[in-house]
Amino acid sequence: MAFEFIAEQLAQQKLAHRLRHRQCIAEQHGVKLVYQNKEYVNFSSNDYLGLNQHPDINNAFQEGIKKFGASSCSSSLVTGFSYAHQVLEETICEWLNKPRCLLFNSGFSANHGVLHALATDQTQFWLDKLSHASLIDGALSGKAKVKRFLHNDYDHLEQLLSKKTLANNLIVSEGIFSMDGDQADANALQNLAQKHDAWLYLDDAHSLGLIGENGQGSTSINNHIDIVMATFGKAVATSGAFIACNEDLHDYLINFARHYIYSTAMSPANAWATKKSIEIIQKEQWRRDKIVELSALFSSLLHQEIALIPTSSSIHALVIGDEKKTLEITQNLKEKGIWLTAIRPPTVPNGTSRLRVTICANHKSSDIKELAENINKVIH
């Protein structure tokens, strides 16, 4: 019988407590969501700065629809590249102090598309062990050689780079890692790149908007990063992604990045709204300060025996270990009105199933106290 492996794989996932299901959210307003007629405080959102449903962004989206329509109706190299896209790219270049910018429909397509385009037989990628799936898949999609260094271990990376044999070398890491919430050392990575005649690629999906006085992400720490990718679907609270880079790479990607060439361009209304969101991010430092304040409160209230990965970001990973136990904990928390999604392998390494708590600028101190109190009760 054809494709018997489908049922077999699903059965194995269920047996290992790794079977995934979608859950249809009826409403989301602020930090509250409604599921099956019950309201929960949401601690699994990537709306870090609390900008989703911001009236100015919503108004900009509506204005964009009136000006440009809801769809670009074509790829960027046909007729899909509009004034809205151009203005957004220019805004990002000025914000991050980068020569050029290119818009993609998602972070996955941006990461995969760029690495695929660079993956020649004379290219070597050096990836952090905890790199996102899109970076791994993109690196492996072409003819390039791929080597992964131990997570945030720059001595190990230097040992590997000292043995490089190919002409084109690209170090790939994340500004803030999506599952652990810890931060890469952009200066150390750039120093190694310069020392070994390599380029540096940083996925700033979870850094943009959160790091720097104006929310520029990792470029506020080191402005010599060769390639920066970041998404709009998290702190920026719209959708899509971008690549910021030099002039030559920009032109190369327009000609050779298949994900860019053969995709309908981002909605121009979305681009128009994204520009407005970036303006708010640059001005409202209080949102970043609030996350720092609430994160410190959360850490201080947790029971000392709970395994919390050290972080300076919105992401707080509480490692439980066993998949079944992690699912039971999340279910117990839901019964108390707290929404936390269980993160299980293969998203994280075996034996590290966890609660991934995200603290956002529109949470209240009372929300954090309730969360910590219930986690302490449920886990202990």
C-alpha positions as CSV (number, residue, x, y, z in Angstrom):
1,M,0.0,0.0,0.0
2,A,1.4,3.4,-1.0
3,F,2.6,5.9,1.6
4,E,2.2,3.5,4.6
5,F,4.9,5.5,6.4
6,I,2.4,8.3,7.0
7,A,0.3,6.4,9.4
8,E,3.3,4.7,10.9
9,Q,5.0,8.1,11.6
10,L,1.9,9.5,13.1
11,A,1.5,6.5,15.4
12,Q,5.1,6.9,16.5
13,Q,4.6,10.6,17.3
14,K,1.5,9.8,19.4
15,L,3.3,7.1,21.3
16,A,6.2,9.5,22.1
17,H,3.8,12.3,23.2
18,R,5.0,14.4,20.3
19,L,1.9,14.5,18.1
20,R,1.0,18.1,17.2
21,H,-2.5,19.6,16.7
22,R,-3.7,23.0,15.8
23,Q,-5.9,24.9,18.2
24,C,-8.2,27.5,16.7
25,I,-8.1,30.7,18.7
26,A,-11.4,32.5,18.5
27,E,-10.2,35.9,19.7
28,Q,-7.0,37.7,20.7
29,H,-7.1,41.1,22.5
30,G,-4.0,42.3,24.3
31,V,-2.5,39.5,26.3
32,K,-5.9,37.6,26.5
33,L,-7.0,35.0,24.1
34,V,-10.3,33.0,23.8
35,Y,-10.3,29.3,23.1
36,Q,-13.5,27.2,23.2
37,N,-15.4,30.0,25.0
38,K,-12.8,30.3,27.8
39,E,-10.4,33.2,28.3
40,Y,-6.7,32.7,29.0
41,V,-3.8,35.0,29.8
42,N,-1.4,34.3,26.9
43,F,2.2,33.6,27.6
44,S,3.0,32.0,24.3
45,S,2.8,35.0,22.0
46,N,5.7,36.6,20.1
47,D,4.0,40.0,20.2
48,Y,6.9,41.0,22.5
49,L,6.3,44.8,22.4
50,G,2.5,44.5,22.6
51,L,1.9,46.2,19.3
52,N,-0.6,43.8,17.8
53,Q,-3.9,45.7,17.2
54,H,-2.2,49.0,17.9
55,P,-4.7,51.6,16.4
56,D,-2.0,53.5,14.5
57,I,-0.7,50.3,12.8
58,N,-4.3,49.2,12.1
59,N,-5.0,52.6,10.5
60,A,-1.9,52.4,8.5
61,F,-2.9,49.0,7.2
62,Q,-6.3,50.4,6.1
63,E,-4.6,53.4,4.5
64,G,-2.3,51.0,2.7
65,I,-5.3,49.0,1.3
66,K,-6.9,52.3,0.0
67,K,-3.6,53.4,-1.6
68,F,-2.3,50.1,-3.0
69,G,-4.9,47.4,-2.5
70,A,-4.6,44.3,-0.3
71,S,-2.4,42.3,-2.7
72,S,0.7,43.0,-4.7
73,C,-0.8,40.7,-7.4
74,S,2.6,39.7,-8.8
75,S,6.2,38.9,-8.0
76,S,8.6,41.7,-7.2
77,L,10.4,41.3,-10.6
78,V,7.2,41.6,-12.6
79,T,4.9,44.4,-11.2
80,G,4.7,43.5,-7.5
81,F,7.3,45.9,-6.2
82,S,5.4,49.1,-5.2
83,Y,6.1,52.4,-3.5
84,A,5.0,50.9,-0.2
85,H,7.7,48.2,-0.5
86,Q,10.4,50.8,-1.5
87,V,9.6,53.1,1.4
88,L,9.7,50.2,3.9
89,E,13.1,49.0,2.6
90,E,14.5,52.6,2.8
91,T,13.1,52.8,6.4
92,I,14.9,49.6,7.4
93,C,18.2,50.7,5.8
94,E,18.1,53.9,7.7
95,W,17.1,52.2,10.9
96,L,19.9,49.6,10.8
97,N,22.4,51.7,8.9
98,K,22.7,49.2,6.1
99,P,23.1,49.9,2.3
100,R,20.3,47.8,1.0
101,C,17.3,45.7,2.1
102,L,15.1,43.1,0.4
103,L,11.7,42.0,1.6
104,F,10.5,38.4,1.9
105,N,7.1,36.9,2.8
106,S,8.5,35.0,5.8
107,G,11.6,34.5,7.9
108,F,11.7,30.8,6.8
109,S,11.8,31.8,3.1
110,A,14.3,34.6,3.7
111,N,16.7,32.3,5.6
112,H,16.2,29.3,3.3
113,G,16.3,31.5,0.1
114,V,19.5,33.4,1.0
115,L,21.5,30.4,2.1
116,H,20.3,28.3,-0.9
117,A,21.5,31.1,-3.2
118,L,24.9,31.2,-1.5
119,A,25.4,27.4,-1.3
120,T,27.9,26.9,-4.1
121,D,30.5,24.1,-4.1
122,Q,33.0,26.7,-3.0
123,T,31.1,27.7,0.1
124,Q,31.3,26.5,3.7
125,F,28.6,27.3,6.2
126,W,29.4,27.4,9.9
127,L,26.2,27.1,11.9
128,D,25.5,27.4,15.6
129,K,24.3,24.1,16.9
130,L,20.9,25.7,17.9
131,S,20.3,27.4,14.6
132,H,16.7,27.6,13.5
133,A,15.3,24.9,11.2
134,S,15.1,27.4,8.3
135,L,18.8,28.1,8.5
136,I,19.7,24.4,8.7
137,D,17.4,23.5,5.8
138,G,18.7,26.4,3.7
139,A,22.4,25.5,4.4
140,L,21.8,21.9,3.4
141,S,19.7,22.7,0.3
142,G,22.6,23.4,-2.1
143,K,26.2,22.2,-2.8
144,A,27.9,24.0,0.2
145,K,29.7,22.2,3.0
146,V,28.0,22.6,6.4
147,K,29.6,22.3,9.8
148,R,27.9,23.2,13.1
149,F,29.8,24.6,16.1
150,L,28.8,24.1,19.8
151,H,26.1,26.5,20.9
152,N,27.7,30.0,21.6
153,D,31.1,28.3,21.9
154,Y,33.4,30.6,20.0
155,D,36.6,28.7,20.9
156,H,35.1,25.7,19.1
157,L,34.1,27.9,16.2
158,E,37.7,29.3,15.9
159,Q,39.1,25.8,16.0
160,L,36.9,24.9,13.1
161,L,37.6,28.0,11.1
162,S,41.3,27.5,11.5
163,K,40.9,24.4,9.4
164,K,38.8,25.9,6.6
165,T,39.6,24.9,3.1
166,L,37.1,26.8,0.9
167,A,37.2,30.3,-0.4
168,N,33.7,31.4,0.8
169,N,32.9,31.1,4.5
170,L,29.7,32.2,6.2
171,I,29.2,32.1,10.0
172,V,25.5,31.7,10.8
173,S,23.9,32.4,14.2
174,E,20.9,34.0,15.8
175,G,20.8,37.3,17.7
176,I,18.5,35.8,20.3
177,F,17.8,32.1,20.2
178,S,14.2,31.3,19.8
179,M,13.9,28.4,22.2
180,D,16.5,29.2,24.9
181,G,16.2,33.0,24.9
182,D,19.9,33.5,25.3
183,Q,21.9,35.9,23.2
184,A,24.8,35.5,20.7
185,D,27.9,37.7,21.2
186,A,27.7,39.7,18.0
187,N,31.1,41.3,18.6
188,A,32.9,38.0,19.2
189,L,31.3,36.5,16.0
190,Q,32.2,39.5,13.9
191,N,35.8,39.5,15.2
192,L,36.1,35.8,14.2
193,A,34.6,36.5,10.8
194,Q,37.1,39.3,10.2
195,K,40.0,37.3,11.5
196,H,39.2,34.3,9.2
197,D,38.1,36.2,6.1
198,A,34.5,35.1,6.5
199,W,31.1,36.8,6.5
200,L,28.6,36.9,9.4
201,Y,24.9,36.1,9.0
202,L,22.7,36.8,12.0
203,D,19.0,35.8,12.3
204,D,17.6,38.7,14.3
205,A,14.0,37.5,14.4
206,H,13.8,37.6,18.2
207,S,16.2,40.6,18.6
208,L,14.7,43.2,16.3
209,G,12.7,45.7,18.3
210,L,14.0,44.5,21.6
211,I,17.7,45.3,21.6
212,G,19.3,48.8,21.3
213,E,18.0,52.3,22.1
214,N,15.9,52.3,19.0
215,G,15.3,48.6,18.8
216,Q,17.7,48.0,16.0
217,G,18.6,44.5,17.3
218,S,22.1,43.1,16.9
219,T,23.2,45.9,14.7
220,S,23.1,48.2,17.7
221,I,25.8,46.1,19.2
222,N,27.9,45.6,16.1
223,N,27.1,47.4,12.8
224,H,29.6,45.4,10.8
225,I,27.4,42.3,10.5
226,D,27.4,41.4,6.8
227,I,23.9,39.9,6.5
228,V,21.0,40.6,8.9
229,M,17.7,38.8,8.6
230,A,14.7,39.7,10.8
231,T,11.0,39.0,10.7
232,F,8.0,41.3,11.1
233,G,5.7,38.7,12.7
234,K,7.1,39.0,16.2
235,A,8.0,42.3,17.9
236,V,7.0,44.4,14.8
237,A,3.5,42.7,14.9
238,T,2.8,42.5,11.1
239,S,4.1,39.8,8.8
240,G,7.0,39.0,6.5
241,A,10.7,39.4,6.8
242,F,13.8,41.2,5.3
243,I,17.4,40.8,4.5
244,A,19.8,43.8,5.1
245,C,23.1,43.6,3.3
246,N,25.5,45.3,0.9
247,E,24.8,46.4,-2.7
248,D,26.3,43.4,-4.5
249,L,24.5,40.8,-2.4
250,H,21.2,42.7,-2.8
251,D,21.6,42.5,-6.6
252,Y,22.7,38.9,-6.5
253,L,19.7,37.8,-4.5
254,I,17.3,39.6,-6.8
255,N,18.8,37.5,-9.6
256,F,19.5,34.2,-7.9
257,A,17.3,33.8,-4.7
258,R,14.5,31.6,-6.0
259,H,12.3,32.2,-3.0
260,Y,12.3,36.0,-3.8
261,I,12.1,35.7,-7.6
262,Y,9.2,33.2,-7.8
263,S,7.0,34.5,-4.9
264,T,4.2,37.0,-5.0
265,A,5.5,40.1,-3.3
266,M,4.4,41.0,0.3
267,S,1.1,42.8,0.5
268,P,1.8,46.5,0.0
269,A,-0.8,47.3,2.8
270,N,1.3,45.1,5.1
271,A,4.4,47.0,4.1
272,W,2.7,50.3,4.8
273,A,1.6,49.1,8.2
274,T,5.1,47.7,9.0
275,K,6.6,51.1,8.3
276,K,4.3,52.6,10.9
277,S,5.1,49.9,13.4
278,I,8.9,50.6,13.1
279,E,8.3,54.3,13.8
280,I,6.5,53.4,17.0
281,I,9.3,50.9,18.0
282,Q,11.9,53.6,17.5
283,K,10.1,56.1,19.7
284,E,8.7,54.0,22.6
285,Q,11.6,52.8,24.7
286,W,9.1,52.1,27.6
287,R,8.1,48.9,25.9
288,R,11.6,47.5,26.0
289,D,12.0,48.7,29.6
290,K,8.7,47.1,30.7
291,I,9.9,43.7,29.4
292,V,13.1,43.9,31.4
293,E,11.2,44.9,34.5
294,L,8.6,42.1,34.2
295,S,11.3,39.5,33.3
296,A,13.2,40.3,36.4
297,L,10.0,40.0,38.5
298,F,9.2,36.6,37.0
299,S,12.7,35.2,37.6
300,S,12.6,36.4,41.2
301,L,9.3,34.7,41.9
302,L,10.1,31.3,40.5
303,H,11.0,28.4,42.9
304,Q,14.8,28.0,42.9
305,E,14.6,24.4,41.9
306,I,12.9,25.1,38.6
307,A,15.3,24.9,35.7
308,L,15.1,28.3,34.1
309,I,17.7,29.0,31.3
310,P,19.5,32.3,31.9
311,T,18.2,35.0,29.5
312,S,18.2,38.7,28.9
313,S,15.3,38.5,26.5
314,S,11.5,38.1,26.5
315,I,11.9,34.4,26.2
316,H,12.1,32.3,29.4
317,A,12.6,28.6,28.9
318,L,11.6,26.3,31.8
319,V,13.1,22.9,31.0
320,I,11.0,20.0,32.2
321,G,12.6,17.2,30.2
322,D,9.9,14.5,29.6
323,E,7.3,15.1,26.9
324,K,4.4,13.6,28.8
325,K,5.1,15.5,32.0
326,T,5.5,18.8,30.0
327,L,2.1,18.3,28.4
328,E,0.5,17.5,31.7
329,I,1.9,20.7,33.2
330,T,0.6,22.9,30.3
331,Q,-2.8,21.3,30.7
332,N,-2.9,22.0,34.4
333,L,-1.9,25.6,33.7
334,K,-4.7,25.9,31.2
335,E,-7.2,24.8,33.8
336,K,-6.0,27.8,35.8
337,G,-6.5,30.2,32.9
338,I,-2.9,30.3,31.7
339,W,-2.0,29.6,28.1
340,L,1.5,28.1,27.7
341,T,2.4,25.8,24.8
342,A,4.5,22.7,25.4
343,I,7.7,22.8,23.2
344,R,8.9,19.3,22.4
345,P,11.4,17.5,20.1
346,P,12.3,17.9,17.3
347,T,11.9,21.6,17.9
348,V,14.2,21.3,20.9
349,P,16.8,18.5,21.6
350,N,15.7,15.2,23.1
351,G,15.2,15.3,26.8
352,T,14.7,19.1,26.9
353,S,10.9,19.5,26.5
354,R,9.9,22.8,28.1
355,L,7.6,25.6,28.8
356,R,8.5,28.6,26.6
357,V,7.3,31.6,28.5
358,T,7.2,34.9,26.5
359,I,6.8,38.1,28.5
360,C,5.4,41.0,26.6
361,A,5.2,44.7,27.2
362,N,1.4,44.7,27.7
363,H,1.5,42.1,30.5
364,K,0.9,43.4,34.0
365,S,2.8,42.7,37.2
366,S,-0.3,40.9,38.4
367,D,-0.2,38.6,35.3
368,I,3.4,37.7,36.1
369,K,2.7,37.1,39.8
370,E,-0.2,34.8,38.9
371,L,2.0,33.0,36.3
372,A,4.9,32.4,38.7
373,E,2.6,31.3,41.6
374,N,0.8,28.7,39.4
375,I,4.0,27.4,37.8
376,N,5.4,26.9,41.3
377,K,2.3,25.0,42.4
378,V,2.0,22.9,39.3
379,I,5.6,21.8,39.0
380,H,6.1,21.3,42.7
